[in-house]
Amino acid sequence: MVIDDDAMDASSITHPLQDAGFRTEMITEFTPGQDADAFLASLGDRYDAVVCDHILGGRGNARFTGAELVCKANRRAGTPLPAVLISSHVNTDQNGAILRWREGIPSVVDKSDASDAVVDALRYTLDELAGNLARERRAFATPIEVLD
């Protein structure tokens, strides 16, 4: 499932996924007032994975960000729904909204490079949810030496 409030952007993401063998559908409209939890519940178990844009309020009526949705999908009770975040705000001041949810988001893809990177990001997310945590996502103890 590709989720974006811009149908053209959503369509541009579906092509590389289809080329990689994934069957895709798009959601570009949202129920007014619906929060991320209700939206995820409405998806049910119909989809195997999600690729979602971060900013959904522009043309859509979403009351949630893509970062919130992706984090909650990856952490869904029972069976997680593998989800990748795409955003044109990866290296901007808007990145703070992504950072709030970042712990539950294995892959964030810059929207300008999404067509090339989205398939790898989805595979990375699937691996992480299967328990194969990449080195950069593992928690490590930080050695500290007390001098005084």
C-alpha positions in Angstrom: 0.0 0.0 0.0 1.4 3.4 -1.0 -0.1 6.3 1.1 0.3 9.9 0.0 -2.1 12.8 -0.3 -0.7 13.5 -3.7 -1.8 11.0 -6.3 1.1 11.8 -8.7 3.7 11.2 -6.0 2.0 8.0 -4.9 1.9 6.8 -8.5 5.7 7.5 -8.9 6.4 5.2 -5.9 4.2 2.4 -7.1 6.3 1.8 -10.3 9.6 0.8 -8.7 7.7 -1.5 -6.3 5.8 -3.1 -9.1 9.1 -3.6 -11.0 10.5 -5.4 -8.0 7.5 -7.8 -8.0 5.2 -6.1 -5.4 1.5 -5.7 -6.1 0.5 -2.1 -5.2 -2.5 -0.1 -4.3 -2.7 3.6 -3.4 -4.6 5.6 -0.8 -4.7 9.3 -1.5 -7.8 10.4 0.4 -8.5 10.2 4.1 -11.6 10.2 6.3 -11.8 13.6 8.0 -11.0 13.5 11.7 -9.6 10.0 11.6 -6.5 9.4 13.7 -3.6 7.1 12.9 -4.9 4.3 15.1 -8.3 4.3 13.4 -6.7 4.5 9.9 -4.5 1.5 10.7 -7.6 -0.4 12.0 -9.4 0.4 8.7 -6.6 -1.2 6.8 -7.1 -4.4 8.7 -5.0 -7.3 7.5 -5.5 -6.6 3.8 -2.0 -5.4 3.1 1.5 -6.9 3.6 3.4 -3.6 3.8 3.0 0.2 3.7 5.1 3.0 2.1 3.8 6.3 3.4 4.6 10.0 2.8 5.3 12.0 5.9 3.2 15.1 5.3 -0.4 14.0 4.7 -2.4 17.1 5.6 -1.8 19.2 2.5 -4.3 17.8 0.1 -5.7 15.2 2.4 -7.6 15.5 5.6 -5.4 13.3 7.7 -5.0 14.1 11.4 -1.7 12.3 11.6 1.7 12.4 10.1 3.2 9.7 8.0 5.9 9.3 10.7 3.3 8.5 13.3 1.5 6.1 11.0 4.6 4.2 10.0 5.9 4.0 13.6 2.5 2.6 14.8 2.3 0.2 11.9 5.7 -1.2 12.6 4.8 -1.6 16.3 1.2 -2.9 15.7 0.2 -5.4 18.4 0.0 -8.9 17.2 1.4 -8.7 13.7 3.4 -5.6 12.8 2.6 -4.1 9.4 6.0 -3.4 7.8 6.1 0.3 6.9 8.6 2.7 5.3 8.5 6.5 5.5 9.2 8.7 2.6 9.6 12.4 2.9 10.9 15.5 1.2 11.7 16.8 4.7 14.5 14.4 5.7 17.2 17.0 5.9 15.1 20.1 6.7 13.8 21.8 9.8 10.6 19.7 9.5 12.7 16.6 10.4 11.9 17.2 14.1 8.4 15.8 13.5 10.0 12.6 12.1 12.5 12.3 14.9 9.7 12.1 17.5 8.6 8.7 16.0 12.0 7.6 14.6 12.7 4.8 17.0 9.8 2.8 15.4 10.8 3.6 11.8 13.5 1.4 10.4 13.8 3.2 7.1 13.3 6.8 6.1 13.7 7.6 2.4 14.3 11.0 0.9 11.3 11.5 -1.5 13.6 12.9 -4.2 15.5 9.5 -4.2 12.5 7.3 -3.3 12.1 5.6 -6.7 15.6 4.1 -6.4 15.7 3.5 -2.6 12.1 2.5 -1.7 12.5 -1.2 -2.6 15.7 -1.5 -0.6 14.1 0.4 2.3 11.1 -2.0 2.3 13.4 -5.0 2.3 15.4 -3.5 5.2 12.2 -2.9 7.2 11.1 -6.5 6.5 14.5 -7.8 7.8 14.3 -5.7 10.9 10.8 -6.8 11.8 12.0 -10.4 11.3 14.5 -9.8 14.1 17.6 -8.9 12.0 18.4 -5.5 13.5 21.0 -3.6 11.5 24.1 -2.5 13.4 23.2 1.2 13.2 19.8 0.4 14.8 21.1 -1.6 17.7 21.5 -0.1 21.2 25.1 -0.2 22.4 26.5 0.5 25.8 28.7 3.6 25.7 32.0 3.0 27.5 32.7 5.9 29.9 35.9 6.4 31.8 35.7 8.5 34.9 38.9 10.4 35.4 38.0 12.5 38.5 
